[in-house]
Amino acid sequence: MRIEFIIPEGVRFEDLQSTIQKNNRILTEPSRMADRTYYDSFDWRLYLNNSLLEGTRDGSENLLVWRPLKGKGRDLRLRTGRMPRFARDLPAGQFRDLLEPVLEMRELASRVRIRSRTHTLRVLNRDEKTVAYLVVEENTLPRQQGKRPGKLDDRAIIIPVKGYPKPCNELVKFLQASGLTPAQHDLMLAALATIGEIPGSYSSKLNLKLDPAMRADRATKVILHRLLEVMLQNEDGTRTGTDSEFLHDFRVAIRRTRSALTQIKEVFPKQTTERYKTEFAWMGTITSPSRDLDVYLLNFDKYRDSLPAAVQADIEPLREFLIRHQKIELRALVKALNSARYRRLIKNWRDFLEQPVNERSTLKNSWRPVTEVACERIWRIYRRVIREGNAINAESPADDLHELRKTCKKLRYLMEFFQSLYPATRIRELIRKLKTLQENLGDFQDYEVQVTTLKTFSHQMVAEGEVSPDTLLAMGMLIDGLERRQHQARKTFTGRFADFSLSKNQGHFRKLFASSGEPQV
């Protein structure tokens, strides 16, 4: 485990080197200049996993270092010809195996760059074996993100060698006696603070704190303004199209916006509500084709691996078809985002949300405390979920499950909109139970949609050119497998809904939402 110290101003490398040489046998390596880049995803997945990824260009190669931000843990190092954009671009091995579950489908992005002059001292024993390293870094911050270049803390880093704890401990005592103080934060965090970046600052979650006494119309504007913020944070990434999660978060914010306009009733004038429901429905329409293709590409390896090994290669033309059409749909989406209609919508919507609510209103719910409106709406939709679910039996058509799925989504969004009004542990547990049911209903719906869409793709592939019978056969096998999974999801539904609708669970919902008064704490 590396141990870092801050070097006070006025203390030079030569001073440390000279003092250490008095009591130790050392070998001084030539000093080097290094430009280091710290990488993370847009939503800071590495930082939130207590780790960082550092990349240094070394000749024709990149040296990647993945290490913990806090606590114990060894550094992982990997040399690679080019900086990977995704974890899947790394060669197979331990580095990729550890990074991939954290990053998943997200693209790595440069977060901050640091320039360092590095001096390395190797402490030797009598046998001329290296028993510890002392690395002294003189750090600067080059110009980036519109920020002027600047100075960062110089640091002394002790890197122990396994099996030789004593030299490391002696170096620690020496540095402390020399007036150096242990570093409280990694250099990356200091550099981010210098350019005004807050790691972990992005989240697609609402993270609101609503006042229970706030008027419902004002609270609804707070919710919708936060959703607009999430949309705009993801717009540039959506346009680029390389990281599919930008479009995902963009679309979720749109869906939540439409749900709020529909489910939080009589807080805005009907004409206003209908106008923006229409506009956000249009946004849902223009983003759907690109997202659908993203999902199929994200699932492609699972599709391929679900087939017998002998036919897995036959499905590869489907990947090529998906990539080709994804590019076409992305161009269409970017064109829509560049349109006057989109720009006008965003401007007018922001203006509406930032406009103060009318002090006097004839709308039924606008002036009521938000906690009353929230309890009323959540309880109403929850009872609809129970009613619709109880009506489903073995003979019910698939459409009944689809309707229940949509009602569950409305309930989930309402509970998330108003989550801060209720005791955190109680509402989180109810949301967790609802999500378990939603996952089953979502799987059932997704398998049905995938079966239908893959059949459409097969016809398109035939119409666009030659496609081998082997590929069509592999796609048919894939469709058969999806139909079996849908059938299994249907069988699982009975147990999932029974768990969700237990009397005990219904009692928790009733206690939290059935009263229009203050939520119980």
C-alpha distance (Angstrom), angle and dihedral (degrees) to the residues before:
residue distance angle dihedral
M1 . . .
R2 3.80 . .
I3 3.81 118.6 .
E4 3.82 116.8 -152.0
F5 3.80 129.9 -158.9
I6 3.80 130.9 -173.0
I7 3.81 112.7 -123.0
P8 3.82 111.1 -139.2
E9 3.79 119.0 -127.7
G10 3.79 111.3 -88.1
V11 3.80 95.4 32.0
R12 3.79 108.6 112.9
F13 3.79 130.3 -158.0
E14 3.80 89.8 -120.4
D15 3.81 90.2 57.7
L16 3.81 92.4 53.5
Q17 3.78 91.6 44.4
S18 3.79 93.5 51.2
T19 3.81 94.0 48.9
I20 3.81 94.5 47.1
Q21 3.80 91.3 50.4
K22 3.80 90.6 60.8
N23 3.81 92.4 68.0
N24 3.82 104.7 20.3
R25 3.76 141.1 53.9
I26 3.81 103.8 -122.0
L27 3.76 139.3 176.7
T28 3.79 115.6 -150.9
E29 3.78 115.4 -149.0
P30 3.81 119.9 -150.7
S31 3.81 112.1 -86.4
R32 3.80 116.3 -107.3
M33 3.78 137.4 -159.6
A34 3.78 114.2 -133.0
D35 3.78 133.4 -177.3
R36 3.78 108.8 -153.6
T37 3.77 126.2 -168.2
Y38 3.78 123.8 -162.4
Y39 3.78 115.7 -147.5
D40 3.77 134.7 -160.9
S41 3.78 138.6 148.2
F42 3.80 121.8 -90.2
D43 3.81 89.3 -101.3
W44 3.85 93.8 46.7
R45 3.80 97.5 -115.2
L46 3.80 94.7 162.2
Y47 3.80 93.7 48.4
L48 3.80 91.4 47.8
N49 3.81 86.9 51.0
N50 3.83 89.7 56.1
S51 3.78 93.7 -110.0
L52 3.78 142.8 102.5
L53 3.79 135.6 -153.1
E54 3.78 117.9 -142.4
G55 3.77 123.7 -170.5
T56 3.82 124.9 -164.8
R57 3.78 124.4 -177.7
D58 3.80 109.2 -130.1
G59 3.76 110.9 -179.4
S60 3.79 108.1 -63.6
E61 3.81 93.1 -13.8
N62 3.77 139.1 69.7
L63 3.79 118.6 -131.0
L64 3.79 108.8 -148.5
V65 3.79 119.9 -162.7
W66 3.80 122.3 -171.9
R67 3.77 114.7 -171.5
P68 3.81 140.4 158.1
L69 3.80 118.6 -95.0
K70 3.80 94.0 -147.1
G71 3.76 135.5 16.6
K72 3.74 130.0 12.3
G73 3.75 126.3 -34.3
R74 3.75 136.6 117.7
D75 3.77 126.1 -103.1
L76 3.78 118.3 -107.8
R77 3.80 116.8 -145.2
L78 3.77 131.0 -165.5
R79 3.79 133.0 173.9
T80 3.77 115.0 -148.4
G81 3.79 135.7 170.4
R82 3.81 95.8 -124.2
M83 3.76 136.4 14.5
P84 3.81 108.2 -96.1
R85 3.80 119.3 -124.8
F86 3.79 93.1 -158.8
A87 3.79 133.6 22.4
R88 3.80 88.2 -113.4
D89 3.84 88.8 64.5
L90 3.81 90.9 66.7
P91 3.80 120.3 95.1
A92 3.79 115.9 -98.9
G93 3.78 112.6 -86.6
Q94 3.79 145.3 83.5
F95 3.81 95.7 -50.7
R96 3.79 92.4 56.3
D97 3.81 93.3 39.6
L98 3.80 90.6 58.3
L99 3.81 98.2 39.1
E100 3.80 99.1 45.0
P101 3.85 98.3 64.3
V102 3.81 89.6 51.5
L103 3.81 99.3 45.6
E104 3.81 96.6 31.5
M105 3.83 107.2 170.6
R106 3.80 97.4 -14.6
E107 3.79 124.1 116.5
L108 3.78 121.7 -122.0
A109 3.80 113.8 -117.4
S110 3.79 131.5 -170.0
R111 3.82 107.9 -105.4
V112 3.81 102.8 176.4
R113 3.81 139.0 -13.7
I114 3.80 127.0 -141.6
R115 3.82 129.7 -170.2
S116 3.79 116.5 -149.8
R117 3.78 138.4 -178.6
T118 3.79 102.6 -148.1
H119 3.80 126.5 -157.1
T120 3.80 116.9 -172.3
L121 3.79 124.8 -161.4
R122 3.80 119.6 -169.8
V123 3.80 114.7 -155.3
L124 3.81 110.1 -144.9
N125 3.79 132.7 -161.4
R126 3.78 125.6 -142.8
D127 3.79 90.4 -81.7
E128 3.80 89.6 56.6
K129 3.79 90.7 -112.3
T130 3.79 118.3 145.0
V131 3.82 108.0 -113.3
A132 3.83 100.2 170.0
Y133 3.79 141.7 2.6
L134 3.80 128.5 -137.6
V135 3.80 112.9 -165.0
V136 3.81 117.7 -170.1
E137 3.79 115.9 -162.1
E138 3.80 126.1 -164.1
N139 3.80 100.9 -161.9
T140 3.79 132.9 -161.0
L141 3.77 133.7 171.7
P142 3.83 114.1 -128.4
R143 3.79 120.9 -147.8
Q144 3.81 111.2 -75.1
Q145 3.78 140.5 148.9
G146 3.79 90.5 13.2
K147 3.82 92.2 -57.7
R148 3.78 123.4 128.9
P149 3.80 118.8 -114.4
G150 3.79 114.3 -96.0
K151 3.78 147.6 169.1
L152 3.80 124.3 -87.1
D153 3.78 129.8 -166.5
D154 3.78 115.7 -72.5
R155 3.78 110.0 -128.3
A156 3.79 140.6 -158.5
I157 3.78 113.8 -150.2
I158 3.78 124.8 -165.3
I159 3.78 113.6 -154.1
P160 3.81 111.7 -170.3
V161 3.76 124.9 -144.8
K162 3.79 115.8 -133.7
G163 3.78 112.6 -101.5
Y164 3.83 95.8 20.6
P165 3.84 108.4 84.3
K166 3.82 96.6 149.9
P167 3.86 98.9 67.7
C168 3.81 89.2 48.0
N169 3.81 92.0 52.2
E170 3.81 90.9 47.8
L171 3.82 90.5 52.8
V172 3.80 90.2 51.5
K173 3.81 91.2 53.5
F174 3.81 91.3 45.8
L175 3.81 94.0 52.3
Q176 3.79 92.5 46.8
A177 3.82 90.4 49.9
S178 3.82 88.3 50.5
G179 3.80 91.3 60.0
L180 3.81 98.3 -100.8
T181 3.81 117.6 141.4
P182 3.81 126.6 -148.5
A183 3.81 112.8 -99.2
Q184 3.79 111.8 -112.3
H185 3.80 94.8 -162.5
D186 3.77 137.0 30.4
L187 3.79 116.5 -98.2
M188 3.81 89.5 -114.4
L189 3.82 90.5 62.9
A190 3.80 91.4 49.3
A191 3.80 90.4 51.2
L192 3.80 92.4 48.1
A193 3.80 90.8 50.9
T194 3.81 89.8 51.2
I195 3.81 92.3 57.4
G196 3.81 92.7 41.5
E197 3.81 97.6 -108.1
I198 3.79 117.7 144.1
P199 3.82 111.2 -155.1
G200 3.78 113.1 -134.1
S201 3.81 91.0 18.4
Y202 3.81 96.2 127.1
S203 3.77 121.5 80.2
S204 3.78 131.1 155.4
K205 3.81 88.7 -149.2
L206 3.78 119.4 103.3
N207 3.83 95.5 -122.2
L208 3.82 92.3 -176.2
K209 3.78 130.5 158.9
L210 3.80 107.7 -152.9
D211 3.79 123.3 -170.9
P212 3.84 108.3 -125.3
A213 3.82 89.6 -138.6
M214 3.81 94.3 51.5
R215 3.80 115.8 117.8
A216 3.79 111.6 -98.1
D217 3.80 94.5 -124.8
R218 3.81 92.0 52.2
A219 3.82 91.8 46.2
T220 3.81 90.8 49.8
K221 3.79 90.2 53.6
V222 3.81 89.7 51.6
I223 3.82 89.8 53.1
L224 3.79 93.7 46.5
H225 3.80 93.0 45.7
R226 3.80 90.0 55.2
L227 3.81 89.9 50.7
L228 3.81 90.5 50.9
E229 3.80 88.5 51.6
V230 3.82 90.7 54.4
M231 3.81 90.6 48.6
L232 3.79 93.2 52.3
Q233 3.82 92.6 45.3
N234 3.81 88.3 58.7
E235 3.79 99.6 39.5
D236 3.82 98.4 91.4
G237 3.80 92.3 47.6
T238 3.80 90.1 47.6
R239 3.79 89.8 55.4
T240 3.81 91.9 51.1
G241 3.78 93.1 51.3
T242 3.81 97.9 -161.6
D243 3.83 96.2 108.2
S244 3.79 109.3 50.1
E245 3.82 93.9 -159.8
F246 3.81 92.2 72.5
L247 3.79 90.5 64.2
H248 3.80 90.4 41.7
D249 3.82 93.2 56.1
F250 3.81 90.5 41.0
R251 3.80 90.7 55.2
V252 3.80 94.8 44.0
A253 3.81 89.3 54.9
I254 3.81 88.8 51.0
R255 3.82 92.3 49.3
R256 3.77 91.8 48.2
T257 3.80 90.3 48.9
R258 3.81 91.2 52.8
S259 3.80 90.7 46.8
A260 3.81 92.5 50.8
L261 3.80 91.3 50.0
T262 3.80 90.2 50.3
Q263 3.80 102.3 37.9
I264 3.82 103.6 37.8
K265 3.76 94.6 68.5
E266 3.80 133.2 -160.8
V267 3.77 98.0 6.6
F268 3.82 96.6 107.9
P269 3.82 129.8 37.7
K270 3.79 111.4 -83.4
Q271 3.80 92.8 -122.1
T272 3.81 91.0 54.7
T273 3.78 93.1 46.5
E274 3.81 94.1 48.7
R275 3.79 92.1 46.7
Y276 3.79 94.2 55.0
K277 3.79 94.2 39.2
T278 3.81 86.6 59.1
E279 3.80 93.3 47.4
F280 3.79 95.5 47.9
A281 3.80 90.3 45.5
W282 3.82 85.9 57.5
M283 3.80 89.3 51.8
G284 3.78 89.5 51.4
T285 3.80 89.3 52.5
I286 3.81 96.3 49.5
T287 3.81 93.4 48.6
S288 3.82 98.1 45.1
P289 3.84 101.4 80.6
S290 3.81 94.1 52.0
R291 3.79 93.2 45.8
D292 3.80 92.7 47.6
L293 3.80 90.8 54.6
D294 3.81 90.8 45.6
V295 3.79 89.6 55.7
Y296 3.81 93.4 50.7
L297 3.80 91.0 49.6
L298 3.81 91.8 47.4
N299 3.81 88.9 51.4
F300 3.79 95.7 41.3
D301 3.81 97.3 99.3
K302 3.81 89.6 50.9
Y303 3.79 89.6 49.8
R304 3.81 91.5 50.6
D305 3.80 94.4 44.4
S306 3.82 91.2 51.0
L307 3.81 89.3 64.4
P308 3.81 126.3 80.8
A309 3.80 110.7 -85.9
A310 3.81 91.3 -115.9
V311 3.82 93.1 63.6
Q312 3.82 101.8 33.9
A313 3.80 93.5 99.2
D314 3.82 90.4 53.0
I315 3.81 91.4 67.9
E316 3.85 94.5 58.8
P317 3.84 94.1 93.3
L318 3.81 86.4 64.9
R319 3.81 89.4 60.9
E320 3.80 90.5 52.1
F321 3.81 89.9 49.5
L322 3.82 91.3 50.7
I323 3.81 93.7 48.7
R324 3.80 91.8 48.8
H325 3.79 93.6 50.6
Q326 3.79 92.5 41.8
K327 3.81 89.2 61.4
I328 3.80 90.6 49.5
E329 3.80 93.2 50.1
L330 3.81 92.8 45.2
R331 3.81 90.4 56.1
A332 3.80 89.3 51.0
L333 3.80 91.1 48.9
V334 3.80 93.6 49.3
K335 3.81 89.1 49.6
A336 3.81 89.7 54.0
L337 3.83 91.2 47.8
N338 3.81 88.8 52.2
S339 3.79 92.2 50.5
A340 3.78 125.2 111.6
R341 3.81 88.8 -121.8
Y342 3.80 92.7 60.6
R343 3.82 94.4 44.1
R344 3.80 90.6 48.2
L345 3.79 91.9 48.4
I346 3.81 93.9 52.3
K347 3.81 93.2 46.2
N348 3.81 95.0 46.9
W349 3.78 93.0 43.1
R350 3.80 92.8 51.1
D351 3.81 90.9 47.2
F352 3.80 90.6 51.2
L353 3.80 93.8 48.7
E354 3.81 93.2 47.9
Q355 3.79 93.3 47.9
P356 3.85 111.8 99.9
V357 3.81 115.1 -109.4
N358 3.80 118.2 -106.5
E359 3.79 110.9 -93.5
R360 3.77 89.3 -142.4
S361 3.79 119.5 46.2
T362 3.77 135.9 164.9
L363 3.82 91.9 -156.9
K364 3.79 111.0 116.2
N365 3.81 99.2 -127.9
S366 3.79 104.1 24.6
W367 3.80 97.6 91.6
R368 3.83 98.1 33.6
P369 3.82 120.0 105.6
V370 3.77 108.4 -89.8
T371 3.81 92.3 -126.3
E372 3.82 90.7 62.6
V373 3.80 93.2 49.7
A374 3.81 92.0 44.7
C375 3.80 94.6 51.3
E376 3.78 91.7 46.0
R377 3.80 95.7 50.1
I378 3.81 96.7 41.5
W379 3.80 92.8 48.5
R380 3.82 91.7 48.2
I381 3.83 93.5 50.8
Y382 3.80 92.2 42.9
R383 3.82 91.0 55.6
R384 3.80 88.4 49.8
V385 3.82 89.9 54.1
I386 3.82 90.7 52.5
R387 3.79 92.4 45.8
E388 3.80 94.8 48.6
G389 3.80 93.3 43.8
N390 3.79 94.0 49.5
A391 3.82 89.9 53.0
I392 3.82 93.1 58.2
N393 3.80 117.5 96.6
A394 3.79 136.9 159.4
E395 3.82 91.9 -76.6
S396 3.83 96.3 48.2
P397 3.82 115.2 118.4
A398 3.79 120.8 -112.8
D399 3.80 89.7 -108.5
D400 3.81 89.6 69.6
L401 3.78 90.7 59.4
H402 3.80 90.2 46.4
E403 3.80 91.0 53.3
L404 3.79 90.7 49.4
R405 3.81 89.5 50.1
K406 3.81 90.6 54.7
T407 3.80 91.9 47.8
C408 3.80 90.5 50.2
K409 3.80 89.7 51.6
K410 3.82 90.4 52.9
L411 3.79 89.6 50.6
R412 3.81 92.5 47.7
Y413 3.80 93.0 50.8
L414 3.80 92.7 48.2
M415 3.79 91.5 50.2
E416 3.81 90.8 49.4
F417 3.82 93.1 46.3
F418 3.79 91.8 55.2
Q419 3.80 99.7 28.3
S420 3.82 94.2 119.4
L421 3.82 91.1 61.9
Y422 3.80 92.3 67.9
P423 3.81 137.8 58.6
A424 3.81 103.7 -76.5
T425 3.80 99.7 -133.6
R426 3.81 93.8 47.0
I427 3.79 98.9 49.4
R428 3.81 93.1 40.9
E429 3.79 89.7 55.7
L430 3.81 91.7 50.0
I431 3.81 90.9 48.3
R432 3.81 89.0 50.0
K433 3.80 91.3 53.6
L434 3.80 90.8 47.6
K435 3.82 91.3 49.6
T436 3.81 90.1 55.1
L437 3.80 90.2 57.4
Q438 3.81 91.5 42.4
E439 3.79 92.1 54.0
N440 3.79 90.6 57.6
L441 3.81 93.8 46.6
G442 3.80 90.6 44.6
D443 3.81 91.9 52.0
F444 3.80 90.6 50.4
Q445 3.81 91.5 51.0
D446 3.81 94.8 42.1
Y447 3.80 94.0 52.3
E448 3.79 90.7 51.2
V449 3.81 92.5 48.7
Q450 3.81 92.0 46.0
V451 3.81 91.7 51.8
T452 3.79 91.7 51.1
T453 3.80 94.0 43.8
L454 3.81 95.2 47.3
K455 3.79 89.3 52.9
T456 3.81 88.3 52.4
F457 3.80 90.7 48.1
S458 3.79 91.6 53.0
H459 3.81 90.6 54.6
Q460 3.82 90.7 47.0
M461 3.79 92.0 50.1
V462 3.80 90.4 52.6
A463 3.81 91.5 47.6
E464 3.83 93.2 48.6
G465 3.79 96.1 52.6
E466 3.74 145.7 -60.5
V467 3.77 116.5 -21.5
S468 3.75 120.7 178.1
P469 3.80 122.2 -114.3
D470 3.81 87.1 -124.9
T471 3.81 91.2 60.9
L472 3.79 92.4 48.4
L473 3.80 89.5 48.0
A474 3.82 90.9 50.9
M475 3.79 90.4 49.4
G476 3.79 89.3 50.5
M477 3.80 90.2 53.0
L478 3.78 89.0 49.5
I479 3.81 90.9 52.0
D480 3.82 90.8 49.9
G481 3.80 89.8 53.4
L482 3.81 92.2 50.3
E483 3.79 91.3 50.1
R484 3.80 89.9 53.3
R485 3.78 90.8 51.0
Q486 3.79 91.1 49.4
H487 3.78 89.4 52.4
Q488 3.81 89.8 51.1
A489 3.82 91.2 49.0
R490 3.80 88.7 53.4
K491 3.82 90.6 53.3
T492 3.80 90.8 48.2
F493 3.82 92.4 52.8
T494 3.80 95.4 77.0
G495 3.79 93.1 60.0
R496 3.80 94.2 41.4
F497 3.79 93.3 52.3
A498 3.80 92.1 44.1
D499 3.81 89.3 55.9
F500 3.80 92.4 47.4
S501 3.81 94.1 47.9
L502 3.81 96.9 48.3
S503 3.80 112.8 139.2
K504 3.79 90.1 -117.6
N505 3.81 91.4 55.1
Q506 3.80 91.7 46.2
G507 3.79 88.1 52.4
H508 3.80 90.7 55.4
F509 3.82 91.0 51.5
R510 3.80 91.3 46.8
K511 3.80 93.2 49.6
L512 3.78 93.4 49.4
F513 3.80 102.2 39.3
A514 3.80 113.0 14.7
S515 3.80 92.8 84.7
S516 3.79 122.3 69.6
G517 3.79 90.3 -150.9
E518 3.79 128.2 88.8
P519 3.83 112.6 -45.9
Q520 3.77 112.7 -104.1
V521 3.78 117.8 -106.7
